[in-house]
Amino acid sequence: MSAHLARQLLAFILLATLCASTPAQQDVWRLLARRVEAQQFRRFTAEGDAEVQWGARRVQAQRIEGDMETGWISAAGNVLVSDERGTLSAAQVRFNLKTREGDMSSVRGEVEGIFITADSLRSEGNTLSMQNVTLTTCDKHPPDILLSAGSLSLSSNLRIRARHLSLWVAGNKWITVPYLSRRIGRREPGEPLLPQAGYSRRRGVMLYYGDLLPQSWGQMRYGLRVFTRHDPEVRVDLLRRLDNTGDQEPLRYLEPTERAGISFLETIGAYTWRIPPREERKQGIFLSLRVNSPVENLQRTDLYLRGVEAGYQTVQPLGGGLLETEWKMGRLRESPALVTSNRALALVRWQSQILQVGRQVGTDVVLEARVGAYSGSEAYSWIRAQWGVYWEAGERLQAGAGLSFAATRGHSPFVFDQLETRREARLRMRLSGRWGVDVLAIWDMDHRRWRDWQVALTLPAHCVQPRILWSDQQRQLQVQLSLVSR
């Protein structure tokens, strides 16, 4: 026993000496085992309940061989690999604790709330590649929802890319697709994994499926919406960041169909309370192609657009807030009015939190201006100012109220450009807990009537999160289903 203790003590001294000479002081090796042998002051062999730690990463096995300089280790016998994202068990592992590269066989475990089984797994830093794999966010056996694939990769932002993917529900295979790229496993309702279903009084039953896919040159966003009472909608956006860093980062704040910052009072589609200013400037170019894209912000929800637009966007902090600018040029056609025109558009939008009283009460302001020029020397301008007050009544109840004033000038050949309500008041309440309820009410101050009621209801569920959205103005009901990790 004393000889074993001496070997352990010698190994710890060697490891501490090597780690002290590394530039990153936080990268400290720790080794525990019943029996340890050190070779040439850089390699070791540990047997009997062996455990190696490197920062937040840990490998446990009955036998571990490692190189302390390169970070590569080999482990066998009841292997467990864990870090801040989760824990995986395997029959054998060859892994680099510094770079997170490695290979595993007969894998089973959990990564950020996603339960995984696979014949083999390869880690390439922030991406896991697997063969003959199953995925689920259900923590019971057998799971309600299960995905199986011949090959699959899972990125650090929980995006799967799978080939020969099958969806299993209640133990039965429902559908198989040759390829799928999708985000999964959000802890709150995120992008639906399954197509969205809805109903509109004007359009009938609706099915929608779309996604934002990273590419080597930027991002591609696509969407397909099918109605029973109208032609289908097809939209494709090609987006490219111009920043030197983060070209593969999702362009959440640089999409031509979404604003850079969303006020809590503007829409119930935003899952965050308020979006704070970002420290870094972002810029990008995009090209949008659309066919029969519905216009849903007016009373006349039978308007459709088709055409192409090229644009340039910037997002940057300014004056304690977030400034967004956008320039577009394109050729559009509006139906059923059958109006076709070239359009050049400039948009400037600034949003900032202007006052915070403790942790419960705050206010913000939104200033927005848009100017459009059209073929035929027509021009149209639109300005809007919004002020809101927010109250966090507790951990589960949040409320807000605000006023919005807008004015227009000039003429646009398109109805969708024009503003219906010039002055309006907005009230919003969000209740979170086992049931999630989100209500947004818009009061038309000019006509003294309610302009719209929007309600979102999130139902309690085990691993499939249903979300029901209703808009009174559009007479439209939508149902979203997302896989949610716990």
N, C-alpha and C positions, 0 to 999 in steps of 0.2 A: 504493500500500500504506500509506503514512504517513497519507493521508486517512482510510482505513478504520480504522486504529488510533486515530486521533483521535476518530472518531465513537464507537468502542467505549468509549474512556476517558470521553468526555462522558456516554454513557448510564450507565455504572457510577457516575459521580459523582452524576448525577441520581437514580438508583435508591437509592443509599446515603443521600442527603439526605432523600428521601421516607420511607424506612423508619426513619430515625433519629427522625422525628417521630411515628411510630405508637406507641400505648401498649404493644403487645405486642412486646417487643424480640426475641423468638424468631422472629417472622414476618419474615424477611429475604428480599428478592428477590435472585436471581442470574440474570444474563443472559449467554449466550455465543452468538456468531454471527460469521460472516465479515463481515457488513455490518449496521450498526445505524443507524437514524434515530430521533431523539426529537422529539416534537411537543408544544409547549405545556407542557413540563416534567411531563407526566403520561402521555402516550401514546407508544408506540414501535412500530417496525416492524423486525423482524429477519429476515434472509434468509441462506441458505447454512449448513446444519448448525446451525440455531438451537436453543437449549435454554433453557427458563425453569424455575427452581426456586423453590418456595415451601415452606419447611420440608422435609417428607419427600416432597412432591409434585413431579413433574417432567413437563414436556411437551417433546418433541423433534419437530422438523419442519423442512422446507425453508424454510417461511415462517411467521412468527408475528407477529400483531398483537395488542397488549395495552393494557389500561388499568391503570396501576399503583395507582390509588386504589380502584377497584371490584373488581379481581381478575379481570375477564373477559378472556379471550384467545380468539383465533381462529387455528387452525392448519390447514395444508394441505401435502400432499406427504410421504409416508412418516411419518405421525404416530404417535408412541408416547406414551401417557399411563401413568404409573406412580406408585405410592405404596407404603406399607408392606404393602398387601394384595395387590398384583400388578401386572401390566403388560398393557395393551391396545393393539393397533394399530388404526388407522382411516384411512379416506380423508380425512375432514374432521372437525374437532372445534371446537366452541364450548364453552368450559369456564371455570368460576370456580374459581380456585385457593384462594380463601378458604372458600367454602361447599361445594365439591365438586358444585355443580350444573352441568349442561351436557348437550349432545347430541353424539352421534357417529354416523357412518354407516359401513357395511361394516366391522363390528367383528370382531376375532379376538384371543384372548389367554387369559390365566390370571389368576384371582382366587382367592387362598387355596387353591390346589390344584385349582380347578375350571376346566376348559378350556371356553371360550365362543366361539361364532360367532353373529352376529346381523346382520340387515339394518340395524337402527338400535338405538341405545341412548340412554336418558336417565338421567342421574344426579341424584338428589334428596338429596344428602347421604350418608346411610347406606343408601340403597336404589337398586338398579339396575333399570330397567324396559326390557325388550327386546321386539322384534318379530321373528318368524320366526327362532327361536333354537334352537341345539343346546347341550346341556350334557353333560359327561362328566368323570369323575375319572381316566380311563385316559390315560396319557401316551404311548401307542403309537398308530400309525395302520395300519389302521383300529381304532377302539376296540372293546373287548369289549362294553361297555355304553354306550348313548347315549340321551339324552332329547331329544326335539324337541317344540317347542310353537309355537303361533301367537303367543301373547304370554306373557311371563313376567317376574316380578319376583324379585329376589334381595336379601335384607336382609343387614345386617352380621353377624348371627348365623347366616348360611348357611341361611336358610329360603327355600324357593322357593314361589311361588304362581303356578300356571300354568293356562292354559286351552288346551283341545284338545291335551293332552299325550300323547305316544306313547313307548313303551318299545321300544328296539331292542336286540336281543341277537345278537351275531355277524352283524350286517348284516341281520337280519330283524326286521320289526315284529311285536311280540308282542301288544300291547294298546294301546288308545287310550281315555283317560278325558276327560270334558268339563272337569273341574277337579280340582286337587290342591294341597294345602298341606302341605309337609313339610320337615324339616331334612335336609340332606345334607352330605357332605364332611367328616365328623369325622376327625381324625387318629388316633383310637382308636375302637373299636366304640361307636357311639352308637345313636340311635333307628333301627331298621331302616326302610329305604325301602320294602321289599317286605313283604307279610304274613308273619308268623311261622308256621311249621309245627311241629307237635308230635304226640306220641302219649302217651296215658295209658291204663293198663290198665283203668281204670273208665270213661273217657269216650271212648276210641277216638282216631281221628285228629282233630287240632285245627288250625284256622286262625284267626289273630288279626290284627286290624288296628285301629290307634288312633293318636291324635295329640293334641297340645295346641296349640290355635289361639288367637292373640291377637285380641281384639276391641276395639272402641272403649271398652267399659265394663269390660274385664278380660280373662278367659281362658275358653275353653271346651275341655274335655277330653272326648273320646269314645272308645269302644272297642266292637268287635264281635268276639265269639269264637263260632265254629261248631264243634260236635262231631258225630261220627257216631253216638254212643250217648246223646246227651242233648239237651235243648232248647238253643237258642242263648242266649248271654249278651249283653245290651245294657246299656251303662253310659254315662251322660252326667253330667259334673260342670261346674257353672257356678261360676267363681271370680272374686272381685273384691277387688283390693287397696284398702286404706284409706289408704295412705301418700300424701303429697302429691307425692312424686317417683317416677318410674319406673313409672307405671301400665301402660306397654306392655312392661315387662321381663318375661321368662318367669318364672312363679311356681314355680321349681324347689323351693323350700323352703316353699311354702304350698299343697300339694296334699293333699286329704283322704285320698288313697290312699298317700302316702309320708311318711316322717318327715323332720323338719327336718335332723337330723344322723344319719349312719349309721356305726355302729362297724364297723371292719374285720372283726370276728368275726361280725357278724350275718347277712350275706348275701353271696353271690358276685355278686349283681346290681349291686352298687355298683362303679363303675370307678375311684373315687378311693381313695387309701390311707386317709386320714382327713379328715373335713370340719372345718376350723378354724372357730372362732366368727366370725360376721360382726359388723362394727362397727355396723351400722344395725339398728334394730328394724323388723320387718315384721309386718303384721297384715292379715287378710282374712276375708271371709265366703264361704261356699260352699253350694251346693245340689246334692245327689247323687241321681240317679235310677238305679235298678238293677233289672234283671229277670234272675233266675237267675244271679246273680253267684257263681262258685265260691268256696268256702272252702278254702284250700290250706295252712293252717298247722297242720292236725291230721292224725292218722292217718286219720280218716274223711273222705276227700276226695270223698265223694258228697254232702256238704252244699251246699245252694244257698240264696241269699238273694234276696229281692225287696223293694222298698219305696222310701221316700224319706227323706232325712236333710238337715237344715239345720244348719250349724255355723259356728263362729268360731274362728280360729286366730291365735296370736301366736308370733313367734320373736324372741328378743333375747339379747344377751350377758349373762351373769350369773356372777360369781365365777370368771372365767377360762374359763368354758365356755359352752355354748349351752343356753338354756332354751326349751322348747316347751310351750305350753298349748293345749288344744283342748276345746271344748264342742260337743256334738251333741244334737239332738232329732229324733226321727223315729219312723216306724212301719214295722216290719220283719216279714217272714214267712220262716220257715225251713222248708225242705223237705229230706228227705221226712217230717220230724217233724210238719209242718203246724202249727207254733206261730206265733201272731201276737200281737204285743205292741207297745205304745208304749215307747220307751226314751229316757232322758236320760242322757248320758254326759259325764264330766269326765276329762281326761287331763292329767297333768303329767309332763314328761320333761326330765332334765338330763344332759348329757354333757360331759365335760371331760378334757383331757389333764392328768394330775396330776404327771407326772415325765418328764423327758427327760434321758437320759444320752448326751452327745455327739450324734452324728448317726445312730447306729445303733439304740439301744435307747430305748424309751419305753413308758409305761403310760397307760391312761385308765380312767375309771369311767363307768358309765351307771346312773342311778337313774330309776325309772319307777313311777308310781302311776296307777291307773284305778279309777273308781267309777261304777257304773251303777245307775239306778233304773228300775223297770218298772211298768207298769200292774198293779194287784193288790198294791201295797205291797211288792213284792219288791226286794231290793237285793243287789248283788254287788260286791266290791272285789278288786283284784289289785295286788300290789306286786312289784317285781323290782329286784335289784341285780346289776350285772355288772362284773367287773374283768378287764382284759386287759393282756397284755404283748406288745409288738411288736418285731421284730428285722429290720432291713434288712441282710441279709447281703452285699449288693452291689447293683450297678445293676440286676440282673435277678432276684434272689431276695429275697423278703420272706416272713416267717413271723410267726405270732401264736398265742398260747394264752391261754385265759381261763376263768373260772368264773362261773356265773350261778345265782343263788338267787331263788326266787319263792315267794310264799304267797298263798292266796286265802281269802276269808271270805264267807259269805252264799250266796245261791242266785240263779241266772239261768235264765230259761225257755229261753234259747238255748244250744245245745251249743257254738257257735262262740265264745262268750264265755269258756268254761271252759279252764283250763290243764291240759294232760296231764302235763308234766314239771315238777317243782318244783325239782330241782337237776340241773345239767348242766355238763359241761366241753366246751370248744370248742377245736379245733385248726384252723389255717388256713395254707396255703402258696400263694404265687402266684409263678409263674415267667414272666417276660416276655422276649421276644426274637423270633426268627423264628416260633417256636411260642409261644402263650400258654396256660398251664395254671393253673387256679385250683381249689383243693380246699378244702372246708370239711367237717369231721367233727364231729358232735355226739354226745356220750356221755351217756346217761341214768344219773345216779349213783344214783337211787332203785331202778331195775330192773336196773342193772348190765348194760347192753347198749347197742349203738349205736342212737341214735334216727334219725339221718339222715346220709347222705353226699350232698354236692352237688359236682358237678364241672362246670367250664366249660372248654371247649377252643376256642381261637381259632386258626384254620388260616391258614397263609401264603397270600396271594393278591395279585393285581396291583392291581385297583381295586374288587373286590367282596369284602368281609370276611365270611366265614362264622364264626359262633359257635355252638357246640353246648353245650347245658346239660342236665344230667341230675340228677334228684333221686330217690334210692333210696326215701325214705319215700313220696313221691307216685307212684312208678313212672312218672315223666313225663319225656319227652324233648322238647326244643325246639330248633329251628334258626332262627337269625336271620341275615339277609343285609343288610349295610349298604354303601353306597357310601362309600369312604374315600379322602381325598386324601393325597398323599404329601408 
